[in-house]
Amino acid sequence: MRVAVALLALTSSASAFVAPAPAAAPLTVVAGRNDKRTRKGKIYAGSNGKSRPRVPGGGPKGPADPYLTLREWGARQDPAMSVEEVVAAKVAENTKQTLTLEEMMDSVTPF
């Protein structure tokens, strides 16, 4: 009988010595390169999904034309120019060097 009373007293007072449950830590939201649920994380991981869908062919309009501006500019010229002619003209324009008469004379005359 004494043992039963001692066990009852021990179990009822034991709950007073139990540490309280820790409070839940605030939820940390990670939204960067390592979070595969975000667009940036999908780009970093090289994957596709809900936040970064894989659209074949560049979207509903189709793949982008990299020569669209050159093609439009060439079409507006008086004799219409092809993309190759436009590129050649732009390269020639950028590499063209102009010399004035004075600079030419300075380079030819030794004094």
Steps between C-alpha positions, in 0.01 A plus 500: 500500500777738589670427169186583304460831681866586440470419128183708473667795669809462282306491171276794586791720609718393206297715263614807693862423409444448129636786288238694305477431128706748298306757306486434128774687316382745236492351153803604297414563137787439262446652159832511324721295276477187713118499516384288207143622547583852376587621152852598603553160658371325191737700279792419733412130504426492127159344552146584398168481678202701616694821569718464187315311230676359198343659193620340177597733217531818704135544595173552320654737243771253403877546525630855498653624174849629586524683166161672517636854543760451227239352268262793560776760458617339175145490364464877558808587291449638148626188328390242755793323667526144628620423852847408370530833317384691807757323720778565247404869481492534881840329537650721229355807670650401838845419359518803271777744582492852368815700432501872452726660241714644777556158661585351161756773429654458846548130443657550154735792568810422707537851649 
